[in-house]
Amino acid sequence: MSAKKAPRYASDLMAGQVALVTGSGSGMGRATALEMASCGARLALFARREEPLEETAEMIRAAGGEAFVVPGDTRDEDSIETAMGRIKDHYGRLDVLVNNAGGQYIAAARDITNKGFEAVIRNNLIGSWQMTRAAADHFMYDNGGSVVFVTAISARTALTGFTHTVAARAGVTGMMKTLAAEWGEYGIRLNCVAPGTIKTEALGRYPIPPERWKELNRSVLNRMGMAEDIAGTIIFLASDLGNFITGEDIYVDGGETLHMGHDARDMINPEMFEKRERGDGKNE
């Protein structure tokens, strides 16, 4: 049995706070929820699929934490309103919102339809706005709070094959900075965390074999990031450790954006792309 890892943050860092993490059924969202719970936060877990959320909740409870599952869709206003009402009934407060839910697909710009472009904008930009506005309306205008958006390195540089999500993520960043300027008077802090290539289940859905990524030396640290790398930064910003930080866009990418000349298409195996194969071999 491997030795238990020492906690990175104090167990009472977020004691008494309630945090809502969207997309917390897997990957970076789950890692963030688990570590926030280890810091004493009480969690509200939000995503479309209830089963993965229950798995995250059980992991939190097994470690002695508290978690409340709230299934919902960031694209659906009624779903969000219902979730906010349930959180108010269950916890009576909300101090932290982590806008982690989102998604996109690889496609050349010439192949993206207007409908496909709109879907990614709705999922990443409009969904983040709707969650943030609801959290402010129901909780944060009166009591302050912290909002962290999970974006992507595409907000800093071009990322070929991802025109739709580059537009969406850049929109989130601009929205965050403007809200930070407007909402400071309410004690609401807003920041972005922009991950580089992170080794999660979601990465395997793209036709990008890990060995291809390594061949291209995408990161100056010569490795992909882990979900915990993102979780640690989110907690720093969301907690009192970051209580004088707002309107910032922090890149957690192992220096990947230092390689400005890289073309994301170089990572793609063309045969896998044509056959719509996944990088992890779990093709449907």
C-alpha positions in Angstrom: 0.0 0.0 0.0 1.4 3.4 -1.0 1.8 6.1 1.6 -1.0 8.5 2.0 -0.2 11.9 0.5 0.2 14.8 2.9 -2.5 17.5 2.4 -1.3 20.5 0.4 -3.6 22.9 2.2 -4.7 23.2 5.8 -7.8 21.2 6.7 -9.7 24.3 7.9 -8.7 26.6 5.0 -12.3 26.6 3.7 -14.1 25.6 6.9 -17.7 26.8 7.0 -17.8 27.7 3.3 -20.0 26.1 0.6 -18.6 25.6 -2.8 -20.5 24.7 -6.0 -18.3 22.9 -8.6 -19.8 22.3 -12.1 -18.6 19.3 -14.1 -17.6 17.7 -10.8 -18.3 14.1 -11.9 -14.8 13.6 -13.3 -11.5 15.1 -14.2 -10.5 18.5 -12.9 -14.0 19.2 -11.5 -13.8 16.0 -9.3 -10.2 16.7 -8.3 -11.2 20.2 -7.2 -14.3 19.1 -5.3 -12.3 16.4 -3.4 -9.5 18.8 -2.4 -11.9 21.5 -1.4 -13.7 19.0 0.8 -10.4 18.1 2.4 -10.0 21.8 3.2 -13.2 21.8 5.1 -15.6 23.1 2.4 -19.1 21.7 2.0 -19.7 20.8 -1.6 -22.5 21.1 -4.0 -21.8 18.9 -7.0 -23.4 19.9 -10.4 -23.4 18.2 -13.8 -25.8 16.7 -16.2 -25.2 13.1 -15.3 -26.1 12.1 -11.7 -24.2 8.8 -11.4 -20.7 10.3 -11.7 -21.7 13.0 -9.2 -22.8 10.4 -6.7 -19.4 8.7 -7.2 -17.7 12.0 -6.3 -20.0 12.5 -3.4 -19.2 9.0 -2.0 -15.5 9.7 -2.3 -15.9 12.9 -0.3 -18.1 11.3 2.3 -15.7 8.4 2.7 -13.0 10.9 3.6 -15.2 12.5 6.2 -16.5 15.4 4.1 -19.9 16.7 3.2 -21.3 16.7 -0.4 -24.7 17.4 -1.9 -25.5 16.2 -5.4 -27.4 18.7 -7.6 -27.9 17.4 -11.2 -28.4 20.1 -13.8 -27.3 21.7 -17.1 -25.4 25.0 -17.3 -27.2 25.7 -20.6 -30.7 25.5 -19.1 -31.8 28.5 -17.0 -34.6 26.6 -15.3 -32.2 23.8 -14.4 -29.9 26.4 -12.8 -32.7 28.1 -10.9 -33.8 24.7 -9.5 -30.2 24.0 -8.4 -29.8 27.3 -6.7 -33.1 26.8 -4.8 -32.0 23.3 -3.7 -28.6 24.6 -2.5 -30.3 27.4 -0.6 -32.6 24.9 1.1 -29.8 22.4 1.9 -26.9 24.7 2.9 -28.5 28.2 3.2 -25.5 29.8 1.5 -23.0 29.7 -1.4 -19.5 31.2 -1.0 -17.6 29.7 -4.0 -18.6 28.9 -7.6 -16.2 27.0 -9.8 -17.3 27.1 -13.5 -15.6 24.0 -14.7 -18.2 22.5 -17.0 -17.7 22.8 -20.7 -16.6 21.0 -23.8 -15.6 21.2 -27.5 -14.4 19.1 -30.4 -11.6 19.2 -32.9 -12.4 20.6 -36.3 -10.9 22.8 -38.9 -12.6 26.2 -39.0 -13.9 25.6 -42.5 -15.7 22.5 -41.3 -17.4 24.1 -38.3 -21.1 24.8 -39.0 -22.8 27.8 -37.5 -24.8 25.4 -35.4 -21.7 23.7 -34.1 -20.0 27.0 -33.3 -23.1 28.2 -31.5 -23.3 24.9 -29.4 -19.7 25.4 -28.1 -20.3 29.1 -27.3 -23.5 28.1 -25.4 -21.7 25.3 -23.6 -18.6 27.3 -22.5 -19.5 31.0 -22.5 -23.2 31.3 -22.1 -23.3 28.4 -19.6 -20.6 30.1 -17.5 -22.5 33.4 -17.6 -25.8 31.8 -16.5 -24.2 30.0 -13.6 -22.4 33.1 -12.5 -25.4 35.4 -12.7 -27.6 33.0 -10.8 -25.0 32.6 -8.0 -24.7 36.3 -7.7 -28.5 36.9 -7.7 -29.2 34.2 -5.2 -26.2 34.5 -2.8 -23.2 36.7 -3.7 -24.6 40.2 -4.1 -25.6 40.2 -0.4 -22.7 38.1 1.0 -19.8 38.4 -1.4 -18.0 35.3 -2.7 -15.5 34.0 -5.1 -16.0 32.7 -8.7 -13.3 30.8 -10.6 -13.7 30.0 -14.3 -11.8 27.1 -15.8 -10.9 28.2 -19.4 -8.0 27.0 -21.6 -4.6 28.2 -22.9 -6.4 29.1 -26.1 -7.4 32.4 -24.5 -3.8 33.4 -24.7 -2.8 32.2 -28.2 -4.2 30.7 -31.3 -5.1 27.0 -31.1 -5.8 25.7 -34.6 -8.6 23.1 -34.8 -10.4 24.9 -31.9 -11.7 28.1 -33.4 -15.1 27.8 -31.6 -13.6 27.2 -28.1 -10.9 29.8 -28.6 -13.8 32.3 -29.1 -15.8 31.0 -26.2 -12.8 30.9 -23.7 -11.6 34.3 -24.7 -15.2 35.5 -24.1 -15.2 34.0 -20.7 -11.9 35.8 -19.8 -13.2 39.2 -21.0 -16.4 38.7 -19.1 -14.6 37.7 -16.0 -12.4 40.8 -16.0 -15.4 43.1 -16.6 -17.4 41.5 -13.9 -14.5 41.7 -11.5 -14.5 45.5 -12.1 -18.2 45.8 -11.7 -18.7 43.4 -8.8 -15.8 44.4 -6.5 -18.2 46.6 -4.6 -20.2 43.6 -3.6 -17.2 41.7 -2.3 -17.3 39.3 -5.2 -13.9 38.2 -6.6 -13.7 36.6 -10.1 -10.6 34.9 -11.7 -9.8 32.4 -14.4 -7.6 29.4 -14.4 -6.4 28.4 -17.9 -5.1 24.8 -18.1 -2.7 23.5 -20.6 -2.8 19.8 -21.7 -4.1 18.0 -18.7 -4.1 14.2 -18.5 -7.8 13.4 -17.7 -10.4 11.0 -19.2 -11.6 13.8 -21.4 -8.2 14.0 -23.2 -8.6 10.5 -24.5 -11.7 11.6 -26.5 -9.5 13.5 -28.9 -7.4 11.8 -31.6 -4.2 12.8 -29.9 -2.0 9.9 -28.8 0.1 10.8 -25.7 3.3 9.7 -27.4 2.6 12.2 -30.2 2.2 15.0 -27.7 5.6 14.0 -26.1 7.3 13.9 -29.5 6.4 17.5 -30.0 7.7 18.6 -26.6 4.5 20.6 -26.0 5.5 21.5 -22.4 8.8 23.0 -21.2 8.4 20.7 -18.1 8.2 17.7 -20.4 5.0 16.3 -19.0 1.3 16.8 -19.2 -0.5 18.4 -16.2 -2.6 16.4 -13.8 -6.1 17.3 -12.6 -4.6 18.1 -9.2 -2.4 20.7 -10.7 -5.5 22.7 -11.7 -7.4 22.0 -8.5 -4.6 23.4 -6.4 -4.6 26.7 -8.3 -8.4 26.9 -8.1 -8.4 26.5 -4.4 -5.7 29.1 -4.0 -7.8 31.6 -5.8 -11.2 30.6 -4.3 -10.0 30.6 -0.7 -8.8 33.3 1.6 -5.3 32.7 0.3 -6.3 34.7 -2.8 -8.5 37.2 -1.0 -6.7 40.2 -2.7 -6.8 38.7 -6.2 -9.5 39.5 -8.6 -9.7 39.9 -12.4 -6.7 37.7 -13.0 -6.1 35.0 -15.6 -3.7 32.4 -14.4 -2.1 29.9 -16.8 -1.3 26.4 -15.5 0.2 24.9 -18.5 3.8 23.8 -17.6 5.0 26.5 -20.0 3.1 25.1 -23.0 2.2 28.5 -24.2 5.9 29.4 -24.4 5.9 27.3 -27.5 4.0 29.8 -29.5 5.0 28.2 -32.8 3.4 24.9 -32.2 0.3 24.0 -34.2 -2.2 21.8 -32.4 -2.8 20.0 -35.6 0.6 18.5 -35.4 -0.6 16.3 -32.4 -3.4 14.8 -34.4 -3.0 11.4 -36.1 -4.7 12.0 -39.5 -5.9 8.4 -39.9 -7.4 8.4 -36.4 -9.1 11.7 -37.2 -10.6 10.4 -40.4 -11.9 7.3 -38.6 -13.1 9.4 -35.6 -10.9 7.2 -33.3 -10.1 8.3 -29.8 -6.6 8.6 -28.4 -7.2 6.2 -25.5 -8.4 3.4 -27.9 -11.9 3.3 -26.3 -13.7 3.8 -29.6 -17.5 3.7 -29.6 
